[in-house]
Amino acid sequence: MNVGLWIKKRADLQPDKTAIIFQDQQVSYKRLNERTNMAAGALTAMGVSKGDRVAALLMNCPEFVELYFACSKMGAIFLPLNFRLTAHELEYQMRDSAPEALFYSEGLAGVVESLKDLLKEEDIRYVQSGEGNSESATSYEDLISGQEPLEPEEDVESEDPQVIMYTSGTTGSAKGALLSHRKTYWNTFNAELFFDMKQSDVMLINLPLFHSGGLNVGMVPVIYKGATAVLHESFDPERACADIEKYRVTLFGGVPTMYNMILRGGYLDKYDLSSLRVLGAGGETVPMFLIEEFQKLGVPFIQLFGQTETSIICSLSEVDSIRKAGSIGRPVFHTEVKIVDERGEETAPGEVGEIILSGPTLMTGYWNRPEATAETIRDGWLHTGDLAYRDDEGFLYFADRKKDMFISGGENVYPAEVES
């Protein structure tokens, strides 16, 4: 159940297969595993041990993947931070999680310097990734270069914590969702089924890896399957299409805004996208015009709905995207989903209630938040706070966030309805 061992097994099974293509440089599974072990050795030399937190404020890059799997192998807890946040927002998450080290991209050095001023009394090791030098931080390459690529020897169990992902939803300060190796294991199965992923696939990943969509639905399943990831630091619509053509990309996932930028830029006609096998979309309801335009490519356009605490909850197939326009889909394979009323009883078709989940894809709880955990996970069911209804065929339709609902004249009113 140690997710970190997936990369070792891939290095054993297919050492010369390309795992990652980044900035036109190809990294094999063998080399990726070696560098992961070197990173683990460096973390150990820094005093990081099982259960310790390691923070990463990194743009998409191979170092992110190396640290993710290095921490997993060691039983340390990986903490991906949102690089769009301000120093003050990051300060809260850093104090809450108390990591031993912060790894950051060279281009984010300004934010980190401000963060250091806020955390000056904290004992944190700072490591900078990139070609630039910093007087106040260690170079990532210098840190790992002196390490032997030896496999860490740590006993890691399925329920051991693997990742903390901070999520604020719509209420209050951010909460750290604690994700176990078990959760990643089963979520990877759901993602693999969602994309019908094959070892021969090439997946373009430009959703941020600090987000569940980029990491848990994209990068990690690619490694598990032994496929290849074309990794972009961030999203650029023309570069995305150019690399789909160049590397014969077969899988692509994004949010509707990204697809709209590709469409409006005229890139569907400019580049050869015939290698695409599956397109996936999530994050919000996909407008019908986007579905129709991208289905002209003859490629299945499928949708997913989920949250950090559970990852994928529902998915919608290409055929149903048109027939069930506006639906968030039906429950994925390894997750049980119900819609319940205030009494906890399942609602009738057409009746709005809260989405609750059970199964192996649930988070362990919220980091340092036992009360919030107890409120969210009750009797083995995770209460999402998302309101929805189902139709006679079992397709779910999102209504709103539970705490956003207000009552007017005795009627429940949802902001999403007002927006529509």
C-alpha positions as CSV (number, residue, x, y, z in Angstrom):
1,M,0.0,0.0,0.0
2,N,3.0,2.4,0.1
3,V,2.3,4.6,-2.9
4,G,6.0,5.5,-3.1
5,L,6.8,2.0,-4.2
6,W,4.8,2.4,-7.4
7,I,7.7,4.4,-8.9
8,K,10.2,1.7,-7.9
9,K,8.1,-1.0,-9.5
10,R,7.8,0.9,-12.7
11,A,11.5,1.4,-12.7
12,D,12.0,-2.3,-12.3
13,L,9.4,-3.2,-14.9
14,Q,10.1,-0.6,-17.6
15,P,13.3,1.3,-16.7
16,D,13.8,2.9,-20.1
17,K,10.2,4.0,-20.6
18,T,9.7,7.8,-20.5
19,A,7.9,8.8,-17.4
20,I,7.9,12.6,-17.7
21,I,8.6,15.0,-20.6
22,F,9.3,18.5,-19.2
23,Q,10.6,21.4,-21.2
24,D,11.4,18.9,-24.0
25,Q,13.6,16.9,-21.7
26,Q,12.7,13.2,-21.2
27,V,13.1,11.5,-17.8
28,S,12.9,7.7,-17.7
29,Y,11.3,5.7,-15.0
30,K,14.7,4.5,-13.9
31,R,16.1,8.0,-13.6
32,L,13.0,9.3,-11.9
33,N,13.2,6.6,-9.3
34,E,16.9,7.3,-8.7
35,R,16.3,11.0,-8.2
36,T,13.4,10.2,-5.9
37,N,15.6,8.1,-3.8
38,M,18.3,10.8,-3.8
39,A,15.6,13.3,-2.6
40,A,14.6,10.8,0.1
41,G,18.2,10.5,1.2
42,A,18.5,14.3,1.4
43,L,15.4,14.6,3.5
44,T,16.7,11.9,5.9
45,A,20.0,13.8,6.2
46,M,18.0,16.9,7.1
47,G,16.3,15.0,9.9
48,V,13.0,14.3,8.3
49,S,11.4,11.1,9.4
50,K,8.1,9.2,9.2
51,G,5.1,11.5,10.0
52,D,7.1,14.7,9.5
53,R,5.7,17.3,7.0
54,V,7.5,18.5,3.9
55,A,6.1,21.5,2.2
56,A,6.3,22.3,-1.6
57,L,5.6,25.7,-3.1
58,L,6.5,24.6,-6.5
59,M,5.3,25.2,-10.0
60,N,4.7,22.1,-12.0
61,C,8.1,20.4,-12.4
62,P,9.8,17.0,-12.0
63,E,11.1,18.0,-8.6
64,F,7.5,18.1,-7.4
65,V,7.0,14.5,-8.4
66,E,10.3,13.5,-6.9
67,L,9.5,15.0,-3.5
68,Y,5.9,13.5,-3.6
69,F,7.2,10.0,-4.1
70,A,10.2,10.5,-1.8
71,C,8.0,11.5,1.1
72,S,5.6,8.6,0.3
73,K,8.5,6.1,0.4
74,M,9.7,7.5,3.8
75,G,6.3,7.7,5.4
76,A,6.7,11.5,5.6
77,I,3.6,13.7,4.8
78,F,3.8,15.8,1.6
79,L,2.3,19.3,1.8
80,P,1.6,20.8,-1.6
81,L,1.0,24.6,-1.3
82,N,-1.0,26.8,-3.7
83,F,1.5,29.1,-5.4
84,R,-1.3,31.6,-6.1
85,L,-1.7,32.4,-2.4
86,T,-0.2,35.4,-0.7
87,A,2.5,35.1,2.0
88,H,-0.1,35.8,4.7
89,E,-2.3,33.0,3.4
90,L,0.6,30.6,3.3
91,E,1.7,31.6,6.8
92,Y,-1.5,30.2,8.2
93,Q,-1.0,26.8,6.5
94,M,2.7,26.6,7.4
95,R,2.0,27.3,11.1
96,D,-0.9,24.9,11.1
97,S,1.1,22.0,9.5
98,A,4.6,22.8,11.0
99,P,6.7,21.4,8.2
100,E,10.4,20.6,8.6
101,A,11.3,22.1,5.2
102,L,9.9,24.2,2.4
103,F,10.9,23.5,-1.2
104,Y,10.0,26.3,-3.6
105,S,10.5,27.3,-7.2
106,E,13.0,30.1,-8.1
107,G,10.2,32.2,-9.6
108,L,8.4,32.2,-6.2
109,A,11.4,33.5,-4.3
110,G,9.8,36.9,-3.6
111,V,6.7,35.3,-1.9
112,V,9.0,33.0,0.1
113,E,11.1,36.0,1.3
114,S,8.0,37.6,2.6
115,L,6.9,34.3,4.1
116,K,10.2,34.0,5.9
117,D,9.7,37.4,7.5
118,L,6.4,36.2,8.9
119,L,7.8,32.8,10.1
120,K,11.1,34.1,11.3
121,E,10.8,32.4,14.7
122,E,10.1,29.0,13.0
123,D,12.9,26.5,12.5
124,I,12.3,25.6,8.8
125,R,14.9,24.6,6.1
126,Y,14.4,26.4,2.8
127,V,15.4,24.7,-0.5
128,Q,15.1,26.5,-3.8
129,S,14.5,24.6,-7.1
130,G,15.9,26.1,-10.3
131,E,19.1,27.5,-11.8
132,G,19.3,30.7,-9.7
133,N,21.2,30.9,-6.4
134,S,19.9,32.1,-3.1
135,E,22.0,33.2,-0.1
136,S,19.2,32.2,2.2
137,A,18.3,28.8,0.7
138,T,19.9,25.6,-0.3
139,S,19.9,24.6,-4.0
140,Y,17.8,21.5,-4.6
141,E,20.3,20.0,-7.0
142,D,23.1,20.6,-4.5
143,L,21.0,19.0,-1.8
144,I,20.4,15.8,-3.6
145,S,23.6,15.5,-5.7
146,G,25.6,14.0,-2.9
147,Q,23.1,11.3,-2.1
148,E,23.2,7.6,-3.2
149,P,20.0,6.4,-5.0
150,L,19.2,3.9,-2.3
151,E,15.7,2.8,-1.6
152,P,14.4,4.0,1.8
153,E,13.6,1.3,4.3
154,E,10.4,2.4,6.1
155,D,7.4,0.3,7.0
156,V,4.4,2.3,5.6
157,E,0.8,1.0,6.1
158,S,-2.3,1.8,4.2
159,E,-3.8,4.1,6.8
160,D,-0.6,6.1,7.3
161,P,-1.0,9.7,6.3
162,Q,0.5,10.6,2.9
163,V,-0.6,14.1,1.9
164,I,-2.2,17.2,3.5
165,M,-4.1,19.3,0.9
166,Y,-5.6,22.5,2.2
167,T,-9.1,23.3,1.1
168,S,-11.2,26.3,2.2
169,G,-14.4,25.5,0.3
170,T,-16.8,28.4,1.0
171,T,-16.5,28.7,4.7
172,G,-13.9,30.1,7.1
173,S,-10.1,29.5,7.1
174,A,-8.5,26.7,5.1
175,K,-8.6,23.1,6.5
176,G,-6.0,20.6,5.8
177,A,-7.5,17.4,4.3
178,L,-5.4,14.5,5.5
179,L,-5.1,11.9,2.8
180,S,-3.8,8.4,3.4
181,H,-2.0,5.9,1.2
182,R,-5.2,3.9,1.1
183,K,-7.2,6.9,-0.3
184,T,-4.6,7.5,-3.0
185,Y,-4.6,3.8,-3.9
186,W,-8.4,3.6,-4.5
187,N,-8.7,7.1,-6.0
188,T,-6.1,6.1,-8.6
189,F,-8.3,3.2,-9.6
190,N,-11.2,5.6,-10.1
191,A,-9.1,8.0,-12.2
192,E,-7.7,5.1,-14.3
193,L,-11.3,4.0,-15.0
194,F,-12.4,7.5,-15.7
195,F,-9.8,8.0,-18.5
196,D,-9.7,4.3,-19.5
197,M,-6.0,4.7,-19.0
198,K,-3.5,2.5,-20.8
199,Q,0.3,2.0,-20.5
200,S,0.7,3.4,-24.0
201,D,-1.0,6.7,-23.2
202,V,0.6,10.1,-23.2
203,M,-1.1,12.5,-20.9
204,L,-0.7,16.3,-21.0
205,I,-0.7,17.7,-17.5
206,N,-0.9,21.5,-17.0
207,L,-3.4,21.7,-14.2
208,P,-1.4,22.7,-11.1
209,L,0.0,19.7,-9.2
210,F,-0.9,21.3,-5.9
211,H,-4.5,20.7,-6.8
212,S,-6.2,17.3,-6.6
213,G,-7.1,17.4,-10.3
214,G,-3.5,17.8,-11.5
215,L,-1.9,15.4,-8.9
216,N,-4.5,12.8,-7.9
217,V,-6.4,12.6,-11.2
218,G,-3.5,13.2,-13.5
219,M,0.1,12.6,-12.5
220,V,-0.2,9.9,-9.9
221,P,-2.4,7.6,-12.1
222,V,0.0,8.1,-15.0
223,I,2.9,6.8,-12.8
224,Y,0.8,3.9,-11.5
225,K,-0.2,2.8,-15.0
226,G,3.3,3.2,-16.4
227,A,2.2,5.8,-19.0
228,T,4.0,9.0,-19.9
229,A,3.2,12.6,-18.7
230,V,4.0,15.7,-20.7
231,L,4.2,18.1,-17.8
232,H,3.8,21.9,-18.3
233,E,4.8,24.4,-15.7
234,S,1.4,26.2,-16.2
235,F,-1.3,26.4,-18.8
236,D,-0.8,28.1,-22.2
237,P,-3.5,27.2,-24.8
238,E,-1.3,27.3,-27.9
239,R,1.7,25.5,-26.2
240,A,-0.8,22.8,-25.0
241,C,-2.0,22.2,-28.6
242,A,1.5,22.3,-30.0
243,D,2.7,19.6,-27.6
244,I,-0.4,17.5,-28.2
245,E,0.7,17.5,-31.8
246,K,4.4,17.1,-31.1
247,Y,4.2,14.3,-28.6
248,R,1.0,12.6,-29.9
249,V,-0.8,13.2,-26.6
250,T,-3.7,10.8,-26.1
251,L,-5.2,12.1,-22.8
252,F,-5.9,15.7,-21.7
253,G,-7.8,17.0,-18.7
254,G,-8.7,20.6,-17.9
255,V,-11.3,23.0,-16.6
256,P,-13.9,24.6,-18.9
257,T,-12.0,27.9,-19.0
258,M,-9.0,26.1,-20.5
259,Y,-11.1,24.5,-23.2
260,N,-12.7,27.8,-24.0
261,M,-9.3,29.5,-24.4
262,I,-8.2,26.7,-26.8
263,L,-11.5,27.1,-28.8
264,R,-11.4,31.0,-28.9
265,G,-7.8,31.0,-29.9
266,G,-8.5,29.0,-33.1
267,Y,-6.0,26.3,-32.1
268,L,-8.4,23.4,-33.0
269,D,-7.8,24.2,-36.6
270,K,-4.2,25.2,-36.3
271,Y,-2.8,22.0,-34.8
272,D,-3.2,18.3,-35.5
273,L,-5.0,16.9,-32.4
274,S,-5.9,13.6,-34.0
275,S,-3.9,11.6,-31.4
276,L,-6.3,12.5,-28.6
277,R,-8.3,9.6,-27.3
278,V,-10.1,11.1,-24.3
279,L,-10.8,14.6,-23.1
280,G,-11.7,15.1,-19.4
281,A,-13.2,18.2,-17.8
282,G,-14.0,19.2,-14.2
283,G,-14.1,22.0,-11.8
284,E,-17.5,23.4,-12.9
285,T,-20.4,22.5,-15.2
286,V,-19.2,22.5,-18.8
287,P,-21.2,24.7,-21.2
288,M,-23.0,22.9,-24.0
289,F,-21.3,24.8,-26.8
290,L,-17.9,23.6,-25.5
291,I,-19.0,20.0,-25.4
292,E,-20.4,20.2,-28.9
293,E,-17.3,21.9,-30.4
294,F,-14.8,19.5,-28.9
295,Q,-17.0,16.5,-29.8
296,K,-16.4,17.5,-33.4
297,L,-12.9,16.1,-33.0
298,G,-14.4,12.7,-32.6
299,V,-12.9,12.3,-29.2
300,P,-14.9,11.3,-26.1
301,F,-15.5,14.4,-23.9
302,I,-16.1,13.2,-20.4
303,Q,-16.7,15.2,-17.2
304,L,-16.0,14.6,-13.5
305,F,-17.2,16.1,-10.2
306,G,-15.3,15.9,-6.9
307,Q,-13.6,17.6,-4.0
308,T,-10.3,17.4,-2.2
309,E,-11.6,15.3,0.6
310,T,-12.8,12.5,-1.7
311,S,-11.4,13.3,-5.1
312,I,-13.6,12.0,-7.9
313,I,-17.3,11.6,-6.9
314,C,-19.2,11.4,-10.1
315,S,-18.4,11.1,-13.8
316,L,-20.4,11.8,-17.0
317,S,-19.7,9.9,-20.3
318,E,-19.5,11.5,-23.7
319,V,-23.0,10.3,-24.7
320,D,-24.5,11.5,-21.5
321,S,-22.9,14.9,-21.7
322,I,-25.4,15.8,-24.4
323,R,-28.4,13.7,-23.2
324,K,-27.9,14.7,-19.6
325,A,-26.7,18.3,-20.1
326,G,-26.2,20.0,-16.8
327,S,-25.7,16.7,-14.8
328,I,-22.5,16.0,-12.8
329,G,-22.9,12.4,-13.7
330,R,-23.3,9.1,-11.8
331,P,-21.1,7.8,-8.9
332,V,-17.7,6.5,-9.8
333,F,-16.8,2.8,-9.4
334,H,-15.1,2.7,-6.0
335,T,-17.3,5.2,-4.1
336,E,-20.9,4.9,-2.7
337,V,-22.9,8.1,-3.1
338,K,-26.3,9.1,-1.5
339,I,-28.4,12.2,-1.5
340,V,-30.0,12.7,1.9
341,D,-32.4,15.1,3.6
342,E,-31.9,16.8,7.0
343,R,-33.0,13.5,8.7
344,G,-30.4,11.5,6.9
345,E,-32.9,9.7,4.7
346,E,-32.4,9.3,1.0
347,T,-34.3,11.8,-1.1
348,A,-36.7,11.0,-3.9
349,P,-35.8,11.9,-7.5
350,G,-36.0,15.6,-8.1
351,E,-35.7,16.4,-4.4
352,V,-32.6,18.4,-3.3
353,G,-30.5,17.0,-0.5
354,E,-26.9,16.8,0.6
355,I,-24.4,14.5,-1.2
356,I,-22.8,12.0,1.3
357,L,-20.1,9.4,0.5
358,S,-18.8,6.2,1.8
359,G,-16.0,3.9,0.7
360,P,-12.2,3.7,0.5
361,T,-11.6,7.0,-1.2
362,L,-12.5,9.2,1.8
363,M,-9.9,11.3,3.6
364,T,-8.8,10.4,7.1
365,G,-10.0,13.7,8.5
366,Y,-8.9,17.3,8.8
367,W,-5.4,18.0,10.2
368,N,-5.6,19.3,13.8
369,R,-9.4,19.7,13.4
370,P,-11.1,16.8,15.3
371,E,-14.3,18.8,15.7
372,A,-14.5,19.5,12.0
373,T,-13.6,15.9,11.2
374,A,-16.4,14.6,13.5
375,E,-18.9,17.0,11.9
376,T,-17.9,16.0,8.4
377,I,-17.5,12.2,8.7
378,R,-20.3,10.6,10.6
379,D,-21.0,6.9,10.9
380,G,-18.6,6.2,8.0
381,W,-20.2,8.7,5.7
382,L,-18.5,11.9,4.6
383,H,-21.0,14.8,4.4
384,T,-19.8,17.0,1.5
385,G,-21.9,20.1,2.1
386,D,-22.8,19.9,-1.6
387,L,-26.5,20.0,-2.4
388,A,-27.8,18.1,-5.4
389,Y,-30.8,16.1,-6.7
390,R,-31.0,12.9,-8.8
391,D,-33.2,12.0,-11.7
392,D,-35.0,8.7,-12.4
393,E,-31.9,7.2,-14.0
394,G,-29.6,8.0,-11.0
395,F,-27.8,11.0,-12.6
396,L,-26.9,13.8,-10.1
397,Y,-27.5,17.5,-10.7
398,F,-25.6,20.0,-8.5
399,A,-27.7,22.6,-6.7
400,D,-25.4,24.6,-4.4
401,R,-23.3,24.5,-1.3
402,K,-25.4,23.7,1.8
403,K,-24.2,26.6,3.9
404,D,-24.9,29.1,1.0
405,M,-28.6,28.3,1.0
406,F,-30.9,30.9,2.5
407,I,-34.6,30.8,3.2
408,S,-37.0,33.4,1.8
409,G,-40.8,33.2,2.5
410,G,-40.4,29.7,3.7
411,E,-38.7,28.6,0.4
412,N,-35.1,27.3,0.1
413,V,-33.1,29.6,-2.3
414,Y,-29.8,28.6,-3.7
415,P,-27.4,31.3,-5.1
416,A,-26.6,29.0,-8.1
417,E,-30.3,29.3,-9.1
418,V,-30.1,33.1,-8.8
419,E,-26.9,33.2,-10.9
420,S,-28.6,31.1,-13.6
